[in-house]
Amino acid sequence: QVQFVESGGGLVQPGGSLRLSCVASGSIVSYDCMGWYRQAPGKQREWVADIISGGSTNYADSVKGRFTISRDNAKNTVSLQMNSLKPEETAVYYCNAQKIGVLHTRNYWGQGTQVTVSS
């Protein structure tokens, strides 16, 4: 039973910063890709960023230049540094891990951590 636990969310003022962490129950090198999604109330879950096994990173256009995804294999942790946060980025942020196969991709999810951007 694999588990992914997010932490680091909270209340921050517009323009502020937060650092989210996702700790896996096992080695994160087992996954081809790990990333972050977010879901605001009444909206679809939105992809934010990911980091693939080779180390390359990808970002949604809306967060590019402000967010940074990183990993620490020794600590089984993937992090998301979020700077210059905007009120519209208030959402539950979810950790995602993927194992990509020829026939299908297996996805694993954490329970999420709430980020609220408000003055």
N, C-alpha and C positions, 0 to 999 in steps of 0.2 A: 504494500500500500504506500504509494508515493504521496508526499504532502509538500505543499508550497505555502509558506506563511509570509504575508506582506506586513510591513510595519512602516512607520514614519509619517503617516498621514496626520492631518490636523487642520487647525484654523490658521490661515495666513492672510495678511493684507495684500491687496493688489500690488504687484511689483516685488513681492517677497519671494523667498525661496524655500523649498523643502527637498529633502533627500529621502526617497523611498527605498526600502530594501525588501528583497524576496529571498528567503532562506529555504533551500530544498532539503528534504529528508535524506537524500542521497547525493551522489556526485553529479554536478551539473554537466560534466563532460559527456554524460550519457545522452544528452539532447543535442539535436542538430541546430536548434535555434531556441533562444529564449527572448522574451520580450514583455512589453507592457501594453495593456489596453485600458480604456476608461469608459465608463458609462454614466452619463448624466440622467437625472430623472426624466422618464418619458422618452428617452432617446435610445437608439441602437448602440451596442457596444462598438467602440471606435479604436482602431489600432493607433498606437502612439509611437512605438519604437521597438526595434529588436536588435539582437546581436547574434550572429551565426557562429558556428563552431570554429571557423577560421579566424574570427575576430572582427570581421567587417560589421559595421553598424548601419542601420537604416532608420529614418525618421519621417513621420508625417510632416507635410509641408507646414502645417500650422505650428509645429513646435521646433522646427529646424533652427538651429542657432541659439536656442534657449535651453533645451533639454539635452542631457548627455546620459547615455546608457553605458554601463560598464559591468564587468564581472570579476569575481574573485573565486577562482576554482578551488583554492585551498579552503575557503570558508563556505563553499557551496552557495554562494550568494550572487545575485544580480541586483544592481542598484539603478536608480533613475534620479539623477540630479535635475531638479526643475528650478529654473531661474525666471525672473520677470513674469511671475504668474498673473494670469488674467481671471476676472470673475467667471467668465464663461468656461473656464477649465475646472470649475467645481464638478466633481464626479467621484464615483468609486473607482479606484485604480486597481487593476487586476494583474497579477503575474501570470504569464503563460509560458509553457514549455512544449516543444514539439519534437517528435521523432518522425522524420520523413521517410516514407517507404515508397516502393514502386506503385503499389496499389492504393495506398491511403496514407494519410498523415494522422498520427495520434496526438491529441492535444490534452494537456493537463493544466488545471487552473487552481489558483489560490482563491481564498474567500474574499479578498479585497480589503482595501484600506481607504477610508473616506478622506478626501481632500476638499476643503472648503476655502475658497478665495473670496474674502469679503472684508469690507471696512466696517 
